[in-house]
């Protein structure tokens, strides 16, 4: 199973948080594959460990037991080539949008000039070109999150980890953002792990949906979504889409 | 930004107030009383008005001889003394002394506070070993140290500079510590995901996040530094406004005592104003002033 074509390999991964109130099991023997260039969603209710799983893949928190490989290498901490997006845009208020997009160049020690054009192009593609010199507070929540998407895409990640990136946005904006993600994904084709609690969103976006339940933190089922691409909004009206959504809701008991 | 918000909210108040007025049936385009009292300009107009009314009452009480002039001189007498004081040839020397002690004391406190706050918040071992001593030093009433500082550093400005630095450094230290920990978790995770080094996280995330708190500390610190300078001058000094207060009080020149106090508060106001200006200039992204309400 472990081969070069897997962007992420997770085997019997467990995580136990040890706190003052005792220990909390967040993840129990989760197993998952993310093939290169594929779109995988982790869907489930709050407390099912989906965010924990994502952060372990990203090297932001440590595992308790099991194996996590990214690009065939054991994860020991944050890696290059991996981009992460959170539920909040995480734009620094003291930086303009363009300066925020260029923050990784400073951290990576790259030449800023090499990336300015690329960042401006991405902003243009997401309809933010006139905001490059604006400060984050001058943008709406959706626009801020689009800028955050540009920041992560500017550095060509091979693996994109999205932790409920549009969870705080309204329904309409979220739908638009999802289409935006798909469009960007088709351009560079990174592997994407997408955490959400929205079943419909997971089915619409993904090649594979990993259904998680708070048992605690178990992967209940992995479902291949065999729907044509590129996906249009009209897909959500189809019977096959509805069947997938129904199947997953059945597993989650909602 | 803050100004636009103020205008917006006052407009809202106006808009809301129109409704109950018409409901009461007394509004034919006439602005209701509540709208006037709640408007921003009314507030601004009230400031000098309150001053004039208070001073007039005070003047009346003094002239009626209800309080002895030696205890509470009339505002007019204080005004005359103020003019006498600021035109006196010795006045600049004393202003300069107090200003120098305050500013230099504050600068030392700022540097020391930033340094201590940084190492305490960034190195757990420093927190464990240093912080208890700093707190122990803070709970000590530092005015008690003033005579000691005179003995150690002499009657000149040095002892007052030390006094002022000692009084002001804690608030800067504390605000720096709190500020450096005030970043959001996701901001930290983002930096980590970029494989940022520790110093990069410090300079690119923690320091900018700390600035609003640091400036809150500076604003408190500069006021405390002035307190330190005056306390030091009370004990023993060759020059300074604190010395003038003491001397005039001893000579029973109470209007001049008041006049000197006015000069001192104007000096404090000016120093605070400079800090406020720097704050707005440097921490331009701040949208609310809640940080200022902490301390």
Interface residues (C-beta under 8 A of the other chain):
Chain A: X55 X58 X59 X60 X77 X78 X79 X80 X82 X83 X84 X86 X87 X88 X90 X92 X93 X94 X103 X104 X106 X107 X108 X135 X137
Chain B: X1 X184 X186 X187 X189 X190 X191 X192 X193 X194 X195 X196 X200 X204 X205 X208 X211 X284 X285 X287
